[in-house]
Amino acid sequence: YQDQLTIGPTIRVCHFNIESISRAKCDVLSKILLENDVEVLAVQETHTESDHELHKRGKIPGYKLAAAIHHPQYGIATYI
């Protein structure tokens, strides 16, 4: 496809159902995100009850936690 429309600056966003966050999942996810230049990550089903528990289970190297809503069965987190 040769005709392309330039729409201006873009960002790459990834939404992922992590089904209980862990260190191993964070490490693999970080590698995939960095290889694909993803700037924003929205994660669902973290299964954590606090920021402390979220950080204890795993951090995503190269990303900073921007916001989180905690719930033992659900939970969401956004990283930039």
CYANA upper distance limits for C-alpha pairs under 8 A (distance plus 0.5 A):
 11 ILE  CA     38 VAL  CA      7.97
 11 ILE  CA     39 GLU  CA      6.90
 11 ILE  CA     40 VAL  CA      8.31
 12 ARG  CA     37 ASP  CA      7.46
 12 ARG  CA     38 VAL  CA      5.25
 12 ARG  CA     39 GLU  CA      5.96
 12 ARG  CA     40 VAL  CA      7.03
 13 VAL  CA     38 VAL  CA      6.31
 13 VAL  CA     39 GLU  CA      6.58
 13 VAL  CA     40 VAL  CA      5.23
 13 VAL  CA     41 LEU  CA      6.34
 13 VAL  CA     42 ALA  CA      8.17
 14 CYS  CA     38 VAL  CA      7.24
 14 CYS  CA     40 VAL  CA      6.84
 14 CYS  CA     41 LEU  CA      5.39
 14 CYS  CA     42 ALA  CA      6.69
 15 HIS  CA     41 LEU  CA      6.42
 15 HIS  CA     42 ALA  CA      5.17
 15 HIS  CA     43 VAL  CA      6.36
 15 HIS  CA     44 GLN  CA      8.28
 16 PHE  CA     41 LEU  CA      8.07
 16 PHE  CA     42 ALA  CA      6.80
 16 PHE  CA     43 VAL  CA      5.41
 16 PHE  CA     44 GLN  CA      6.80
 17 ASN  CA     43 VAL  CA      6.28
 17 ASN  CA     44 GLN  CA      5.30
 17 ASN  CA     45 GLU  CA      6.55
 18 ILE  CA     25 LYS  CA      8.20
 18 ILE  CA     43 VAL  CA      6.81
 18 ILE  CA     44 GLN  CA      6.62
 18 ILE  CA     45 GLU  CA      6.48
 18 ILE  CA     46 THR  CA      6.80
 19 GLU  CA     44 GLN  CA      7.80
 19 GLU  CA     45 GLU  CA      5.52
 19 GLU  CA     46 THR  CA      6.61
 19 GLU  CA     47 HIS  CA      7.79
 20 SER  CA     45 GLU  CA      6.44
 20 SER  CA     46 THR  CA      5.09
 20 SER  CA     47 HIS  CA      5.59
 20 SER  CA     48 THR  CA      8.23
 21 ILE  CA     25 LYS  CA      7.05
 21 ILE  CA     26 CYS  CA      7.66
 21 ILE  CA     45 GLU  CA      8.30
 21 ILE  CA     46 THR  CA      5.51
 21 ILE  CA     47 HIS  CA      7.50
 21 ILE  CA     54 LEU  CA      8.03
 21 ILE  CA     57 ARG  CA      7.05
 21 ILE  CA     58 GLY  CA      7.44
 22 SER  CA     26 CYS  CA      6.67
 22 SER  CA     57 ARG  CA      5.56
 22 SER  CA     58 GLY  CA      5.82
 23 ARG  CA     27 ASP  CA      6.70
 23 ARG  CA     57 ARG  CA      6.26
 23 ARG  CA     58 GLY  CA      4.67
 23 ARG  CA     59 LYS  CA      7.35
 24 ALA  CA     28 VAL  CA      6.88
 24 ALA  CA     58 GLY  CA      8.28
 25 LYS  CA     29 LEU  CA      6.45
 26 CYS  CA     30 SER  CA      6.42
 26 CYS  CA     58 GLY  CA      6.55
 26 CYS  CA     59 LYS  CA      6.70
 26 CYS  CA     60 ILE  CA      5.47
 26 CYS  CA     61 PRO  CA      8.07
 27 ASP  CA     31 LYS  CA      6.91
 27 ASP  CA     60 ILE  CA      6.88
 27 ASP  CA     61 PRO  CA      7.46
 28 VAL  CA     32 ILE  CA      6.95
 29 LEU  CA     33 LEU  CA      6.56
 29 LEU  CA     60 ILE  CA      7.88
 30 SER  CA     34 LEU  CA      6.51
 30 SER  CA     60 ILE  CA      6.08
 30 SER  CA     61 PRO  CA      6.31
 30 SER  CA     62 GLY  CA      7.43
 30 SER  CA     63 TYR  CA      8.43
 31 LYS  CA     35 GLU  CA      6.61
 32 ILE  CA     36 ASN  CA      6.79
 33 LEU  CA     37 ASP  CA      6.54
 33 LEU  CA     38 VAL  CA      5.59
 33 LEU  CA     39 GLU  CA      8.44
 34 LEU  CA     38 VAL  CA      6.76
 34 LEU  CA     62 GLY  CA      8.03
 39 GLU  CA     80 ILE  CA      6.26
 40 VAL  CA     78 THR  CA      7.75
 40 VAL  CA     79 TYR  CA      6.30
 40 VAL  CA     80 ILE  CA      5.15
 41 LEU  CA     78 THR  CA      6.12
 41 LEU  CA     79 TYR  CA      5.52
 41 LEU  CA     80 ILE  CA      6.87
 42 ALA  CA     76 ILE  CA      7.83
 42 ALA  CA     77 ALA  CA      6.43
 42 ALA  CA     78 THR  CA      5.00
 42 ALA  CA     79 TYR  CA      6.98
 43 VAL  CA     76 ILE  CA      6.04
 43 VAL  CA     77 ALA  CA      5.68
 43 VAL  CA     78 THR  CA      6.71
 44 GLN  CA     74 TYR  CA      7.57
 44 GLN  CA     75 GLY  CA      6.53
 44 GLN  CA     76 ILE  CA      4.90
 44 GLN  CA     77 ALA  CA      7.08
 45 GLU  CA     73 GLN  CA      7.46
 45 GLU  CA     74 TYR  CA      4.83
 45 GLU  CA     75 GLY  CA      5.43
 45 GLU  CA     76 ILE  CA      6.41
 46 THR  CA     54 LEU  CA      8.14
 46 THR  CA     70 HIS  CA      8.24
 46 THR  CA     73 GLN  CA      8.43
 46 THR  CA     74 TYR  CA      6.66
 46 THR  CA     75 GLY  CA      5.55
 46 THR  CA     76 ILE  CA      6.39
 46 THR  CA     77 ALA  CA      7.80
 47 HIS  CA     70 HIS  CA      7.72
 47 HIS  CA     71 HIS  CA      6.45
 47 HIS  CA     72 PRO  CA      5.12
 47 HIS  CA     73 GLN  CA      5.46
 47 HIS  CA     74 TYR  CA      5.57
 47 HIS  CA     75 GLY  CA      6.02
 48 THR  CA     53 GLU  CA      6.51
 48 THR  CA     54 LEU  CA      6.29
 48 THR  CA     70 HIS  CA      6.02
 48 THR  CA     71 HIS  CA      6.18
 48 THR  CA     72 PRO  CA      5.64
 48 THR  CA     73 GLN  CA      8.11
 48 THR  CA     74 TYR  CA      8.13
 48 THR  CA     75 GLY  CA      6.88
 49 GLU  CA     53 GLU  CA      7.00
 49 GLU  CA     54 LEU  CA      8.17
 49 GLU  CA     70 HIS  CA      5.39
 49 GLU  CA     71 HIS  CA      5.65
 49 GLU  CA     72 PRO  CA      5.91
 49 GLU  CA     75 GLY  CA      8.43
 50 SER  CA     54 LEU  CA      6.75
 50 SER  CA     70 HIS  CA      6.32
 51 ASP  CA     55 HIS  CA      6.64
 51 ASP  CA     68 ALA  CA      7.81
 51 ASP  CA     70 HIS  CA      8.24
 52 HIS  CA     56 LYS  CA      6.52
 53 GLU  CA     57 ARG  CA      6.63
 54 LEU  CA     58 GLY  CA      7.00
 54 LEU  CA     59 LYS  CA      8.26
 55 HIS  CA     59 LYS  CA      6.09
 60 ILE  CA     64 LYS  CA      7.98
 63 TYR  CA     79 TYR  CA      6.36
 63 TYR  CA     80 ILE  CA      5.86
 64 LYS  CA     79 TYR  CA      5.79
 64 LYS  CA     80 ILE  CA      5.90
 65 LEU  CA     77 ALA  CA      7.67
 65 LEU  CA     78 THR  CA      6.55
 65 LEU  CA     79 TYR  CA      4.93
 65 LEU  CA     80 ILE  CA      7.11
 66 ALA  CA     77 ALA  CA      8.13
 66 ALA  CA     78 THR  CA      6.03
 66 ALA  CA     79 TYR  CA      5.69
 66 ALA  CA     80 ILE  CA      6.90
 67 ALA  CA     77 ALA  CA      6.23
 67 ALA  CA     78 THR  CA      5.78
 67 ALA  CA     79 TYR  CA      7.69
 68 ALA  CA     75 GLY  CA      7.92
 68 ALA  CA     76 ILE  CA      6.09
 68 ALA  CA     77 ALA  CA      4.66
 68 ALA  CA     78 THR  CA      6.79
 69 ILE  CA     75 GLY  CA      5.94
 69 ILE  CA     76 ILE  CA      5.80
 69 ILE  CA     77 ALA  CA      6.95
 70 HIS  CA     74 TYR  CA      7.73
 70 HIS  CA     75 GLY  CA      4.95
 70 HIS  CA     76 ILE  CA      7.03
 71 HIS  CA     75 GLY  CA      5.20
